[in-house]
Amino acid sequence: MKIQELADLMGLTPHTIRFYEKEGLLDGRHIQREQNNYRNYSDEAIGRLKLIKKFQGIGCTLAELKTILQEQDTSARTNQEVISWILQKIQEIERKKDEYDHMLVTLNWMLTYRKLLDEDPSQAEAMMDELRQKINI
């Protein structure tokens, strides 16, 4: 299959697919060159791109992706090592989740305060006084 067909099928751009090839995420199992030097992608390329998208969806960096795919291709990691990596990734995501939760609390406070400035300025001032007391300013 040609690059545009693959891009359309996977919801990617041809540029992205070429980038993955350049970075070594796609290799000879996934791409063959025709006599006219056009790329011809195998069905294995579809599975590989799905895997790449799945790992990106859990927040993997390009460097992590390279390592994961290389180790998968060579069976370099033991099951215990993979479990350890998964646990580390879970901890990383939990930390990010906590950060996002904190951001949401702050944004909701700001929204409530700003709405109260229009609706009930004295209540907005009470909110601000309470905040000042909490942070000692």
Sequence and secondary structure as in RCSB ss.txt:
>XXXX:A:sequence
MKIQELADLMGLTPHTIRFYEKEGLLDGRHIQREQNNYRNYSDEAIGRLKLIKKFQGIGCTLAELKTILQEQDTS
ARTNQEVISWILQKIQEIERKKDEYDHMLVTLNWMLTYRKLLDEDPSQAEAMMDELRQKINI
>XXXX:A:secstr
  HHHHHHHHT  HHHHHHHHHTTSS TTTEEE TT  EEE HHHHHHHHHHHHHHHTT  HHHHHHHHHHHHHT
 S HHHHHHHHHHHHHHHHHHHHHHHHHHHHHHHHHHHHHHHHH HHHHHHHHHHHHHHHT 
